[in-house]
Amino acid sequence: MREMIYDAKKHIDMDYIYDLFEKNTGKKIICFGGGTAAEILMKEIQGKYQIECFLDNNKKIQGTEMCGRLICPPDVLLNMKKGEYTVFILSKHVDAISEQLENMGLRKEEDYFDIKT
């Protein structure tokens, strides 16, 4: 059996995520990252909370779906009204994504959150 190099599940704090969902009630939740962590999150929340869509920089998966939600390019945020959505980063590329979101005018711990430990 092949050993996993990166175990996404051990880096996800579901209590923190549930708290963020509650604190952002009424906002669209958008997840940045369309990989393993996103799949784990969708399995964990199973209808308890609504995810608007996923964002990913990988052009190969943009336009496809993850668990019934569209994977979009990050620039879709530019067409959305700031304050009506919250972004949860579900990627090991947190620093690069945070910088990308900051360049779009979003603020950490207000407009977006790193939900991995």
N, CA, C and O atoms as a MOPAC input file, in Angstrom:
PM7 MOZYME 1SCF
protein

 N      0.84000 1    -1.18600 1     0.00000 1
 C      0.00000 1     0.00000 1     0.00000 1
 C      0.87900 1     1.24100 1     0.00000 1
 O      1.85000 1     1.33000 1     0.75100 1
 N      0.52900 1     2.18700 1    -0.84200 1
 C      1.30300 1     3.41100 1    -0.97400 1
 C      1.02500 1     4.35200 1     0.19700 1
 O     -0.13100 1     4.56500 1     0.56500 1
 N      2.07400 1     4.91000 1     0.77400 1
 C      1.91300 1     5.84600 1     1.88900 1
 C      1.59800 1     7.23200 1     1.35100 1
 O      2.20700 1     7.69100 1     0.38500 1
 N      0.63500 1     7.89700 1     1.99200 1
 C      0.28400 1     9.25900 1     1.58700 1
 C      1.37900 1    10.20900 1     2.05200 1
 O      1.80300 1    10.16200 1     3.20700 1
 N      1.82900 1    11.06300 1     1.15800 1
 C      2.83700 1    12.05800 1     1.50400 1
 C      2.19700 1    13.17700 1     2.31900 1
 O      2.82100 1    13.71700 1     3.23200 1
 N      0.97000 1    13.52100 1     1.99600 1
 C      0.28600 1    14.62900 1     2.66200 1
 C     -1.08700 1    14.16000 1     3.11900 1
 O     -1.93500 1    13.82200 1     2.29400 1
 N     -1.30500 1    14.13700 1     4.40200 1
 C     -2.57500 1    13.70500 1     4.96500 1
 C     -3.39500 1    14.94800 1     5.30600 1
 O     -3.25900 1    15.51200 1     6.39200 1
 N     -4.24000 1    15.36500 1     4.37900 1
 C     -5.01300 1    16.59800 1     4.54400 1
 C     -5.93100 1    16.54000 1     5.75600 1
 O     -6.11300 1    17.54800 1     6.43800 1
 N     -6.50300 1    15.39500 1     6.03300 1
 C     -7.48500 1    15.29900 1     7.12200 1
 C     -6.89600 1    15.67900 1     8.47600 1
 O     -7.58200 1    16.28700 1     9.29700 1
 N     -5.63700 1    15.33200 1     8.71900 1
 C     -5.05300 1    15.66200 1    10.01700 1
 C     -4.75100 1    17.15500 1    10.14800 1
 O     -4.40700 1    17.61700 1    11.23500 1
 N     -4.87100 1    17.90400 1     9.07500 1
 C     -4.61700 1    19.34700 1     9.09100 1
 C     -5.89900 1    20.17200 1     9.09400 1
 O     -5.84700 1    21.39700 1     8.98200 1
 N     -7.04200 1    19.51900 1     9.22100 1
 C     -8.32000 1    20.22500 1     9.20400 1
 C     -8.94200 1    20.16200 1    10.59100 1
 O     -9.17800 1    19.08100 1    11.13000 1
 N     -9.20300 1    21.32200 1    11.15700 1
 C     -9.80600 1    21.42600 1    12.48300 1
 C    -11.29900 1    21.69900 1    12.28600 1
 O    -11.70300 1    22.84200 1    12.07100 1
 N    -12.10800 1    20.65200 1    12.36000 1
 C    -13.54000 1    20.78800 1    12.08600 1
 C    -14.24700 1    21.67900 1    13.10900 1
 O    -15.19900 1    22.36900 1    12.74600 1
 N    -13.82200 1    21.68900 1    14.35200 1
 C    -14.44200 1    22.57900 1    15.33700 1
 C    -14.26500 1    24.03300 1    14.91900 1
 O    -15.20300 1    24.82500 1    15.00600 1
 N    -13.07500 1    24.38100 1    14.47100 1
 C    -12.79500 1    25.73900 1    13.99300 1
 C    -13.65400 1    26.05600 1    12.76800 1
 O    -14.19900 1    27.15400 1    12.65400 1
 N    -13.77200 1    25.09800 1    11.85900 1
 C    -14.56500 1    25.30200 1    10.64500 1
 C    -16.04200 1    25.50700 1    10.99300 1
 O    -16.68200 1    26.40900 1    10.45300 1
 N    -16.58000 1    24.68800 1    11.87900 1
 C    -17.97700 1    24.85300 1    12.27500 1
 C    -18.19200 1    26.22000 1    12.92000 1
 O    -19.21800 1    26.86200 1    12.69200 1
 N    -17.23900 1    26.66000 1    13.71300 1
 C    -17.31100 1    27.98700 1    14.33100 1
 C    -17.32100 1    29.08100 1    13.26000 1
 O    -18.07800 1    30.04600 1    13.36100 1
 N    -16.48600 1    28.93000 1    12.24300 1
 C    -16.45400 1    29.91800 1    11.15400 1
 C    -17.76100 1    29.93700 1    10.36800 1
 O    -18.24200 1    31.00500 1     9.98900 1
 N    -18.33200 1    28.76900 1    10.12400 1
 C    -19.62800 1    28.71800 1     9.44400 1
 C    -20.66500 1    29.50700 1    10.24400 1
 O    -21.42800 1    30.29800 1     9.68900 1
 N    -20.67700 1    29.27800 1    11.55100 1
 C    -21.65000 1    29.97300 1    12.40500 1
 C    -21.41700 1    31.48300 1    12.41100 1
 O    -22.37400 1    32.25600 1    12.34600 1
 N    -20.16800 1    31.90500 1    12.48800 1
 C    -19.84000 1    33.33500 1    12.52000 1
 C    -20.13800 1    34.02500 1    11.18600 1
 O    -20.29800 1    35.24400 1    11.13700 1
 N    -20.20900 1    33.25100 1    10.12100 1
 C    -20.44100 1    33.81800 1     8.79100 1
 C    -21.82700 1    33.47600 1     8.24900 1
 O    -22.03400 1    33.45300 1     7.03600 1
 N    -22.75900 1    33.21400 1     9.13200 1
 C    -24.13200 1    32.93600 1     8.73900 1
 C    -24.66000 1    34.11100 1     7.90700 1
 O    -24.47000 1    35.27500 1     8.26200 1
 N    -25.31300 1    33.78800 1     6.81500 1
 C    -25.86400 1    34.81900 1     5.94400 1
 C    -24.93900 1    35.20800 1     4.80400 1
 O    -25.35300 1    35.89900 1     3.87200 1
 N    -23.68500 1    34.76700 1     4.87500 1
 C    -22.73700 1    35.04100 1     3.79800 1
 C    -22.57800 1    33.79200 1     2.93100 1
 O    -22.76400 1    32.66900 1     3.40100 1
 N    -22.23700 1    34.00200 1     1.67600 1
 C    -21.90000 1    32.89100 1     0.79300 1
 C    -20.52300 1    32.37900 1     1.20900 1
 O    -19.59700 1    33.16700 1     1.39900 1
 N    -20.39200 1    31.07700 1     1.34700 1
 C    -19.11100 1    30.47500 1     1.68600 1
 C    -18.48600 1    29.93900 1     0.40600 1
 O    -19.07000 1    29.12200 1    -0.30700 1
 N    -17.29000 1    30.42100 1     0.14200 1
 C    -16.54000 1    30.02800 1    -1.04800 1
 C    -15.25100 1    29.39300 1    -0.57100 1
 O    -14.54600 1    29.96500 1     0.26000 1
 N    -14.93800 1    28.22900 1    -1.08100 1
 C    -13.72500 1    27.52700 1    -0.67500 1
 C    -12.66800 1    27.63900 1    -1.76200 1
 O    -12.93900 1    27.38800 1    -2.93600 1
 N    -11.47000 1    28.01600 1    -1.36200 1
 C    -10.35600 1    28.14400 1    -2.30200 1
 C     -9.52900 1    26.87700 1    -2.19500 1
 O     -8.87000 1    26.63600 1    -1.18300 1
 N     -9.56900 1    26.08100 1    -3.22800 1
 C     -8.87100 1    24.81000 1    -3.27800 1
 C     -9.84000 1    23.72400 1    -3.69300 1
 O    -10.89900 1    23.56400 1    -3.08600 1
 N     -9.48500 1    22.98200 1    -4.71500 1
 C    -10.37200 1    21.94200 1    -5.21800 1
 C     -9.77800 1    20.55900 1    -5.10200 1
 O    -10.04300 1    19.69200 1    -5.93400 1
 N     -8.97300 1    20.34700 1    -4.07100 1
 C     -8.30500 1    19.06000 1    -3.91100 1
 C     -8.85600 1    18.23100 1    -2.77300 1
 O    -10.04400 1    18.28700 1    -2.45300 1
 N     -7.97100 1    17.46200 1    -2.17000 1
 C     -8.33400 1    16.51800 1    -1.11900 1
 C     -9.00100 1    17.18200 1     0.07800 1
 O     -9.99500 1    16.67200 1     0.59400 1
 N     -8.46100 1    18.31900 1     0.52600 1
 C     -9.04100 1    18.99700 1     1.69600 1
 C    -10.48100 1    19.41500 1     1.41600 1
 O    -11.33100 1    19.34900 1     2.30400 1
 N    -10.75800 1    19.84500 1     0.19100 1
 C    -12.11900 1    20.23500 1    -0.18900 1
 C    -13.05500 1    19.03100 1    -0.14200 1
 O    -14.18300 1    19.13200 1     0.34100 1
 N    -12.58800 1    17.90400 1    -0.64200 1
 C    -13.39900 1    16.68500 1    -0.60500 1
 C    -13.69200 1    16.26900 1     0.83200 1
 O    -14.81300 1    15.87300 1     1.15200 1
 N    -12.69300 1    16.35800 1     1.68900 1
 C    -12.87600 1    15.99500 1     3.09700 1
 C    -13.89800 1    16.91700 1     3.74800 1
 O    -14.78600 1    16.45700 1     4.46600 1
 N    -13.77400 1    18.21100 1     3.49900 1
 C    -14.71700 1    19.16900 1     4.07400 1
 C    -16.14500 1    18.85400 1     3.64200 1
 O    -17.05500 1    18.83900 1     4.47000 1
 N    -16.34300 1    18.60600 1     2.36700 1
 C    -17.68800 1    18.32600 1     1.86400 1
 C    -18.26300 1    17.06900 1     2.50400 1
 O    -19.45700 1    17.02400 1     2.80300 1
 N    -17.44500 1    16.05600 1     2.71700 1
 C    -17.92200 1    14.83800 1     3.37700 1
 C    -18.27700 1    15.10400 1     4.82900 1
 O    -19.24400 1    14.54800 1     5.35000 1
 N    -17.49400 1    15.95300 1     5.48200 1
 C    -17.71400 1    16.25100 1     6.89800 1
 C    -18.98300 1    17.07300 1     7.12700 1
 O    -19.72100 1    16.81300 1     8.07800 1
 N    -19.24500 1    18.05600 1     6.27100 1
 C    -20.38500 1    18.94500 1     6.51700 1
 C    -21.69300 1    18.36900 1     5.99900 1
 O    -22.75900 1    18.77100 1     6.46600 1
 N    -21.64800 1    17.44800 1     5.05800 1
 C    -22.80600 1    16.73000 1     4.50700 1
 C    -24.14500 1    17.43400 1     4.67400 1
 O    -25.01600 1    16.95600 1     5.40000 1
 N    -24.30400 1    18.54600 1     4.01700 1
 C    -25.57900 1    19.23600 1     4.00900 1
 C    -25.83900 1    20.13900 1     5.20000 1
 O    -26.84000 1    20.85600 1     5.20900 1
 N    -24.97900 1    20.13200 1     6.20200 1
 C    -25.17100 1    21.00300 1     7.36000 1
 C    -24.97300 1    22.46900 1     6.98400 1
 O    -25.62600 1    23.36200 1     7.52400 1
 N    -24.06300 1    22.69000 1     6.05200 1
 C    -23.74500 1    24.04800 1     5.60100 1
 C    -23.64900 1    24.05500 1     4.08400 1
 O    -23.36700 1    23.03300 1     3.45800 1
 N    -23.88900 1    25.21900 1     3.50900 1
 C    -23.90300 1    25.37000 1     2.05900 1
 C    -22.59600 1    25.99600 1     1.57600 1
 O    -22.15500 1    27.01500 1     2.10800 1
 N    -21.99100 1    25.39200 1     0.58100 1
 C    -20.81800 1    25.95200 1    -0.08800 1
 C    -21.29300 1    26.50000 1    -1.42300 1
 O    -21.91300 1    25.77800 1    -2.20500 1
 N    -21.01100 1    27.75500 1    -1.68900 1
 C    -21.42600 1    28.40000 1    -2.93400 1
 C    -20.68800 1    27.81500 1    -4.13700 1
 O    -21.30000 1    27.40500 1    -5.12300 1
 N    -19.34600 1    27.78500 1    -4.02900 1
 C    -18.52200 1    27.25400 1    -5.11400 1
 C    -17.10700 1    27.06000 1    -4.58700 1
 O    -16.79600 1    27.42100 1    -3.45200 1
 N    -16.27000 1    26.49500 1    -5.41700 1
 C    -14.85100 1    26.34000 1    -5.12200 1
 C    -14.06600 1    27.21500 1    -6.08100 1
 O    -14.48500 1    27.45300 1    -7.21300 1
 N    -12.92100 1    27.69000 1    -5.61300 1
 C    -11.99200 1    28.43000 1    -6.45000 1
 C    -10.71500 1    27.61900 1    -6.56500 1
 O    -10.31500 1    26.94200 1    -5.61800 1
 N    -10.08200 1    27.68600 1    -7.71400 1
 C     -8.79100 1    27.03100 1    -7.87100 1
 C     -8.03100 1    27.70400 1    -8.99800 1
 O     -8.62000 1    28.10600 1   -10.00100 1
 N     -6.71900 1    27.82500 1    -8.83100 1
 C     -5.86700 1    28.41600 1    -9.86600 1
 C     -5.54600 1    27.43600 1   -10.98600 1
 O     -5.05900 1    27.84500 1   -12.04000 1
 N     -5.80800 1    26.16700 1   -10.77800 1
 C     -5.52000 1    25.14100 1   -11.77200 1
 C     -6.56400 1    25.20800 1   -12.89200 1
 O     -7.71300 1    24.80900 1   -12.70700 1
 N     -6.15400 1    25.70900 1   -14.03600 1
 C     -7.07100 1    25.86500 1   -15.17400 1
 C     -7.66500 1    24.53300 1   -15.64100 1
 O     -8.74600 1    24.50900 1   -16.22900 1
 N     -6.96500 1    23.43400 1   -15.38200 1
 C     -7.44200 1    22.11900 1   -15.80500 1
 C     -8.71800 1    21.69100 1   -15.08100 1
 O     -9.50800 1    20.91800 1   -15.62300 1
 N     -8.92200 1    22.18800 1   -13.85900 1
 C    -10.12700 1    21.78200 1   -13.12900 1
 C    -11.18900 1    22.88000 1   -13.08300 1
 O    -12.31400 1    22.63200 1   -12.65000 1
 N    -10.84600 1    24.08000 1   -13.52000 1
 C    -11.83900 1    25.15600 1   -13.57300 1
 C    -12.93800 1    24.76600 1   -14.55700 1
 O    -12.65900 1    24.26200 1   -15.64500 1
 N    -14.17300 1    24.99900 1   -14.17100 1
 C    -15.31400 1    24.62700 1   -15.00300 1
 C    -15.84400 1    23.23800 1   -14.71200 1
 O    -16.90400 1    22.86100 1   -15.21300 1
 N    -15.11900 1    22.46600 1   -13.90500 1
 C    -15.60000 1    21.15000 1   -13.50000 1
 C    -16.33000 1    21.30600 1   -12.16100 1
 O    -16.45100 1    22.41300 1   -11.63800 1
 N    -16.80200 1    20.21100 1   -11.62600 1
 C    -17.51100 1    20.26500 1   -10.34700 1
 C    -16.83800 1    19.39700 1    -9.29500 1
 O    -16.19800 1    18.39100 1    -9.59900 1
 N    -17.00500 1    19.81900 1    -8.06000 1
 C    -16.56500 1    19.05200 1    -6.90000 1
 C    -17.78000 1    18.91200 1    -6.00700 1
 O    -18.30700 1    19.91000 1    -5.51700 1
 N    -18.22400 1    17.70300 1    -5.79200 1
 C    -19.38000 1    17.43300 1    -4.92900 1
 C    -20.57900 1    18.29500 1    -5.32700 1
 O    -21.29800 1    18.79700 1    -4.46300 1
 N    -20.79300 1    18.46300 1    -6.61900 1
 C    -21.93700 1    19.21600 1    -7.11300 1
 C    -21.77400 1    20.72700 1    -7.12100 1
 O    -22.72400 1    21.45100 1    -7.42000 1
 N    -20.57600 1    21.21200 1    -6.79400 1
 C    -20.31400 1    22.65500 1    -6.79600 1
 C    -19.28100 1    22.96900 1    -7.87100 1
 O    -18.31400 1    22.23100 1    -8.05800 1
 N    -19.49900 1    24.06600 1    -8.56500 1
 C    -18.61500 1    24.48400 1    -9.64400 1
 C    -17.25700 1    24.92100 1    -9.11200 1
 O    -17.17600 1    25.58300 1    -8.07700 1
 N    -16.19300 1    24.55300 1    -9.81500 1
 C    -14.84300 1    25.05000 1    -9.51500 1
 C    -14.56800 1    26.18700 1   -10.48800 1
 O    -14.55000 1    25.99400 1   -11.70300 1
 N    -14.35600 1    27.37100 1    -9.93500 1
 C    -14.21800 1    28.59900 1   -10.71000 1
 C    -12.81200 1    29.18200 1   -10.59700 1
 O    -12.07600 1    28.84900 1    -9.66700 1
 N    -12.43600 1    30.04300 1   -11.53000 1
 C    -11.18500 1    30.78100 1   -11.36200 1
 C    -11.37000 1    31.82500 1   -10.26200 1
 O    -12.47800 1    32.32800 1   -10.07600 1
 N    -10.31400 1    32.15500 1    -9.53600 1
 C    -10.42700 1    33.10100 1    -8.42200 1
 C    -10.95400 1    34.48400 1    -8.80200 1
 O    -11.51600 1    35.18100 1    -7.95800 1
 N    -10.78300 1    34.88000 1   -10.03800 1
 C    -11.22700 1    36.23000 1   -10.42600 1
 C    -12.74500 1    36.39700 1   -10.41800 1
 O    -13.23500 1    37.50700 1   -10.62600 1
 N    -13.50800 1    35.31300 1   -10.18200 1
 C    -14.95600 1    35.47300 1   -10.03600 1
 C    -15.28500 1    36.34500 1    -8.82200 1
 O    -16.35200 1    36.95500 1    -8.75800 1
 N    -14.36200 1    36.39600 1    -7.86600 1
 C    -14.58500 1    37.23100 1    -6.68900 1
 C    -14.68500 1    38.70800 1    -7.05400 1
 O    -15.33900 1    39.48300 1    -6.35500 1
 N    -14.04100 1    39.09200 1    -8.14400 1
 C    -14.05800 1    40.49100 1    -8.57000 1
 C    -15.45600 1    40.93300 1    -9.00700 1
 O    -15.75400 1    42.12800 1    -9.02700 1
 N    -16.31100 1    39.97100 1    -9.35500 1
 C    -17.68300 1    40.26900 1    -9.77400 1
 C    -18.68100 1    40.13100 1    -8.63200 1
 O    -19.88700 1    40.27600 1    -8.83200 1
 N    -18.17500 1    39.85100 1    -7.43800 1
 C    -19.05200 1    39.67500 1    -6.28000 1
 C    -18.86300 1    40.85200 1    -5.32900 1
 O    -17.79000 1    41.45000 1    -5.26300 1
 N    -19.90900 1    41.16600 1    -4.60600 1
 C    -19.85600 1    42.27600 1    -3.67300 1
 C    -19.13800 1    41.84100 1    -2.39600 1
 O    -19.56400 1    40.91300 1    -1.71000 1
 N    -18.04000 1    42.53400 1    -2.09500 1
 C    -17.26900 1    42.22900 1    -0.90000 1
 C    -18.15900 1    42.41000 1     0.32900 1
 O    -18.92800 1    43.36800 1     0.41700 1
 N    -18.04500 1    41.49200 1     1.26000 1
 C    -18.87200 1    41.51600 1     2.46000 1
 C    -20.04300 1    40.55600 1     2.38700 1
 O    -20.64700 1    40.22900 1     3.40800 1
 N    -20.36700 1    40.10200 1     1.17900 1
 C    -21.46300 1    39.14500 1     1.02200 1
 C    -20.97100 1    37.70400 1     0.97200 1
 O    -21.76300 1    36.76600 1     0.89400 1
 N    -19.65400 1    37.54500 1     1.01900 1
 C    -19.08500 1    36.20000 1     0.96400 1
 C    -17.86600 1    36.12700 1     1.87800 1
 O    -17.27400 1    37.14000 1     2.25100 1
 N    -17.51700 1    34.89600 1     2.22200 1
 C    -16.31500 1    34.59800 1     2.99500 1
 C    -15.60100 1    33.46100 1     2.27900 1
 O    -16.23000 1    32.51500 1     1.80400 1
 N    -14.27800 1    33.56900 1     2.21000 1
 C    -13.46800 1    32.54400 1     1.55600 1
 C    -12.75500 1    31.71600 1     2.61300 1
 O    -12.10800 1    32.25300 1     3.51200 1
 N    -12.88200 1    30.40400 1     2.49300 1
 C    -12.13600 1    29.47100 1     3.33400 1
 C    -11.02700 1    28.88700 1     2.46200 1
 O    -11.30400 1    28.30100 1     1.41500 1
 N     -9.78500 1    29.04100 1     2.88500 1
 C     -8.65800 1    28.47800 1     2.12300 1
 C     -8.48300 1    27.02300 1     2.53400 1
 O     -8.27000 1    26.70600 1     3.70500 1
 N     -8.58000 1    26.14300 1     1.53400 1
 C     -8.44600 1    24.69000 1     1.73300 1
 C     -7.27800 1    24.17700 1     0.89600 1
 O     -7.45400 1    23.33300 1     0.01800 1
 N     -6.11600 1    24.68300 1     1.17200 1
 C     -4.96500 1    24.33400 1     0.34400 1
 C     -3.69400 1    24.42800 1     1.16100 1
 O     -3.60300 1    25.21300 1     2.10500 1
 N     -2.71700 1    23.62200 1     0.79000 1
 C     -1.42200 1    23.72300 1     1.44700 1
 C     -0.63400 1    24.92500 1     0.91000 1
 O      0.44800 1    25.23000 1     1.41300 1
 N     -1.16500 1    25.59900 1    -0.09600 1
 C     -0.51300 1    26.77500 1    -0.68200 1
 C     -1.07200 1    28.06000 1    -0.07000 1
 O     -1.34400 1    29.03300 1    -0.77400 1
 N     -1.23500 1    28.04500 1     1.23600 1
 C     -1.89000 1    29.13900 1     1.96400 1
 C     -1.20800 1    30.48600 1     1.72400 1
 O     -1.88800 1    31.48200 1     1.48100 1
 N      0.10400 1    30.53100 1     1.78700 1
 C      0.79900 1    31.81200 1     1.65800 1
 C      0.54800 1    32.45400 1     0.29600 1
 O      0.24700 1    33.64500 1     0.21500 1
 N      0.66900 1    31.67400 1    -0.76500 1
 C      0.45300 1    32.20800 1    -2.11600 1
 C     -1.00300 1    32.62800 1    -2.31100 1
 O     -1.27400 1    33.66700 1    -2.91200 1
 N     -1.93700 1    31.82800 1    -1.80800 1
 C     -3.35700 1    32.15400 1    -1.94400 1
 C     -3.70200 1    33.38300 1    -1.12000 1
 O     -4.45400 1    34.24500 1    -1.57500 1
 N     -3.16100 1    33.46900 1     0.08500 1
 C     -3.40100 1    34.64500 1     0.92700 1
 C     -2.91500 1    35.91300 1     0.22400 1
 O     -3.60400 1    36.93300 1     0.22000 1
 N     -1.74600 1    35.83800 1    -0.35700 1
 C     -1.22000 1    36.99400 1    -1.09100 1
 C     -2.13000 1    37.35200 1    -2.27300 1
 O     -2.39000 1    38.52800 1    -2.52700 1
 N     -2.60000 1    36.35000 1    -2.97700 1
 C     -3.50400 1    36.56000 1    -4.10500 1
 C     -4.79100 1    37.24700 1    -3.63900 1
 O     -5.25400 1    38.19600 1    -4.27300 1
 N     -5.36300 1    36.77300 1    -2.54300 1
 C     -6.59700 1    37.36000 1    -2.01700 1
 C     -6.36100 1    38.77400 1    -1.49700 1
 O     -7.19600 1    39.65600 1    -1.69500 1
 N     -5.23000 1    38.99400 1    -0.83300 1
 C     -4.88900 1    40.34000 1    -0.35500 1
 C     -4.77400 1    41.30900 1    -1.53400 1
 O     -5.20700 1    42.45700 1    -1.44400 1
 N     -4.19100 1    40.84200 1    -2.63000 1
 C     -4.06500 1    41.67400 1    -3.83200 1
 C     -5.41900 1    41.99100 1    -4.45800 1
 O     -5.54400 1    42.93400 1    -5.23900 1
 N     -6.42600 1    41.20100 1    -4.11100 1
 C     -7.78800 1    41.44400 1    -4.59000 1
 C     -8.56600 1    42.32700 1    -3.60700 1
 O     -9.74500 1    42.61400 1    -3.81400 1
 N     -7.89100 1    42.75100 1    -2.54100 1
 C     -8.51700 1    43.63400 1    -1.56500 1
 C     -9.18300 1    42.93500 1    -0.39000 1
 O     -9.88600 1    43.57800 1     0.38900 1
 N     -8.97700 1    41.63400 1    -0.24900 1
 C     -9.57500 1    40.89300 1     0.86600 1
 C     -8.64300 1    40.92600 1     2.06900 1
 O     -7.42400 1    41.02900 1     1.93500 1
 N     -9.25000 1    40.83600 1     3.24800 1
 C     -8.48700 1    40.88900 1     4.49500 1
 C     -8.58500 1    39.55600 1     5.24200 1
 O     -9.65700 1    38.97000 1     5.39200 1
 N     -7.40900 1    39.10700 1     5.70500 1
 C     -7.34700 1    37.86100 1     6.46900 1
 C     -8.11500 1    38.01500 1     7.77200 1
 O     -8.10600 1    39.07800 1     8.39300 1
 N     -8.78100 1    36.93500 1     8.17900 1
 C     -9.57500 1    36.86500 1     9.40600 1
 C    -10.81200 1    37.75900 1     9.36900 1
 O    -11.50700 1    37.90600 1    10.37400 1
 N    -11.08500 1    38.35800 1     8.20600 1
 C    -12.30900 1    39.12900 1     8.02400 1
 C    -13.03800 1    38.67200 1     6.76000 1
 O    -14.22000 1    38.33100 1     6.80200 1
 N    -12.31800 1    38.66900 1     5.63800 1
 C    -12.89900 1    38.25200 1     4.36100 1
 C    -12.50700 1    36.82000 1     3.98800 1
 O    -13.21600 1    36.14700 1     3.24000 1
 N    -11.38200 1    36.37100 1     4.51400 1
 C    -10.93600 1    35.00700 1     4.22300 1
 C    -10.22800 1    34.42500 1     5.43700 1
 O     -9.69300 1    35.13900 1     6.28500 1
 N    -10.24800 1    33.07800 1     5.48300 1
 C     -9.68300 1    32.34800 1     6.61400 1
 C     -8.90200 1    31.14200 1     6.11200 1
 O     -9.31100 1    30.47900 1     5.15800 1
 N     -7.78900 1    30.86600 1     6.75400 1
 C     -7.03600 1    29.63600 1     6.51500 1
 C     -7.62200 1    28.61500 1     7.46700 1
 O     -7.46800 1    28.74500 1     8.68100 1
 N     -8.28600 1    27.60700 1     6.94300 1
 C     -8.96800 1    26.66500 1     7.82900 1
 C     -8.18500 1    25.38800 1     8.08000 1
 O     -8.71500 1    24.41600 1     8.61800 1
 N     -6.93500 1    25.40000 1     7.68900 1
 C     -6.09500 1    24.23700 1     7.99600 1
 C     -5.17000 1    24.57600 1     9.14200 1
 O     -4.74200 1    25.72100 1     9.28600 1
 N     -4.85900 1    23.58100 1     9.95900 1
 C     -3.97600 1    23.80800 1    11.11000 1
 C     -2.53800 1    23.60200 1    10.71800 1
 O     -1.64400 1    23.74700 1    11.55100 1

